[in-house]
């Protein structure tokens, strides 16, 4: 009888070990492997230094404009950047090389820089920056004024959106904490 008990105890121990290995394997796949398969990592076409521009006293709104309805109207155009950076510098520093690359590849060719937008919202979302006036930009956006190199851009291979695109639950949580309506029509048009 003792022999049967040890065999069944060994079987249970083996099952527990097998389940534990499966659980750890699922965690590795879910937290490490799947995100690498789901997201492709990209870099901005120009290593733009927000730090340098912030140190010069340039405010976010000087380059990032809003449309008349409060929607984000886009990133700076090549022409607006060329007002300050219209000529090659010949400077061998990293910033000088990037300015020269910008002038050569975009200003001289008249092509717009294909910036990657970290928080581009789906077409069915209406987000008015004007309605959120008074909030610090860093409440929703990364504090890039302190970065000399843009962060990596992770694009969802299925949806095409950035990993950093604001999620609906983030907006709902903020609205709830501020006592603002979470009705569908507030954000979806």
N, C-alpha and C positions, 0 to 999 in steps of 0.2 A: 503494500500500500504506500509506503514511503516513496518508492520509486515513481509511482504515478504522480504524486504531489510535486516532486522536483521537476518532472517533465512539464507539467502544466504551469508551474511557476516560471520555468525557463521560457516557455512559449509566450507568456504574458509579458515578461521582460523584453523578449525579442520584438514583440508587437509594439511596446512602448518606445523602444529604441528606433524601430522603423518609422513610427509616427513622428517622433522627434526629428529624425533626419529629414523626413518629408516636409515638416513644418519649417525647419531652418532653410531647406532648399527653396521652398515657396517664398520665404522672406527675401532671400538673395535674388531670386528671379524678379520679384515684385519691386524691390527697392533699388536694385543695381542694374540688372540686365534690361528689364522692360523700358525704363526711362531712356536708356541709351539707344534702344531700338525705336522708341516713339519720337524722340526729339533729335533733330540734326542741329549741330552747333555751327553758327556762322559768326563772322566778324563784320563790323561796319566797314564800308569801302574806304573810309578815311579814318585814321586814328585821331579823332577830334578831341582836343583837350578842353573840357569844361572848366578845369581849374584855372588855366591861363586867362580865359575869357571872364570868369568870375572875379579874378584878381584885378582885371582892368575895369571893373565896375559895371560890366554889361549885365543887365537884368534879363531874366528868362524871357520876359514878354517882348524884348527887342528882337529876338529871333523866332520865338514861338508865338505866332499870332492867333487871335481868335476871329472867327467870322462874325457877322452881324447878329446871328442867332445864338451866339455863345459857344458854338461848336468849335473844336480845334480846327484851324484852317490850314494846318500843314507845317512842315518843317521849313527852315530857311532855304531859299532858292539859291542857285549858283550865283545869280546876279547880286543878291543881297550880300553874300559872303565875299564876292569879288570887289565890293566897295572898299573893303580893307585889304583883301588878299588877291589883288588883280595881277600881280607880277611875281615871277619866281624870285626867291630870296638868295639862292646859292648857299644858304646856311646849312652846314653839315649836321646840326643838332637834330634830334628826332622830330621836334616840332617844325623846324625849317624844312626837313625832308618831306613831311606831310603837306606843308603848304605848297611846296614845289610840285608834289604829286597832284594836289588839288588843282593848281593852275594849269599844269600840263594836260591832265586827263579830263577836266571839266570846264574850266574857264575858256581855254583856247579852243576847245571843241564845241562849246555851247551846249553841253549835255548836263542835265540835272543829276545831282548826286543821288544814287538809289539808296537812300538811308533806310535802314531796317527800323520799323516802328515797334517798340517794345510793348506798347499797350493799345494797339489798334483794336477798336471795338467792332463787333459784327454789325452789319447794316441795319439790323432790327433794333439796335440800341441807340437811343438818343441821350448823349451825355452833354450837358451844358456846363462849360467851365464858368460861364457868367453866373449861373445859379450857385456855384460853389466859391464865388469870390470871397476872399477873406480867409480861406483855408490856405495853409502853407502847401506849396506844390509837393513837398516831401511827405505829406499825409497819404498821398496815393502813389507818388512816383519815387523812384530811388533818388537819393541825394547825389546826383551826378556832378554837382558843383565842386565836389571834393575828389573827383576822379580825373586822372590825367589820361586814362585810356578807357574808352567805352567798355561796359561789361559785355560778356559774351551774349549773343542772341541765340536763344533756343527756339527753333520753329517746330511746332507739332507737325509731323509728317502727314497726319490724316486731315486735320482741319486747316492747316496753313497758318494758324495764328501763333503768336508768340506765347511761350510758357508764362510770361509776365503779364499777359492780358488780364485786366481786372476781372475777377470772377463775381457772379451775381451775389453770392453769399457775402462777399466783402462789402458790397454796396448796401445790401440789406442790413447787415450788422451795424454799419455806420448810421444809416437812416434810423434804425430802431433806437440807437443810443442818443440820437439828436431829437427824437420825437417827430421825425419826418415820415410821411406816408410811404409805405412800401407797395402801394397799389401798382399793378402792372403798367397802367397808362402813364405813370410818372416817368418811367425810363424807356418804355417800349412804345414806339410810334408806328 
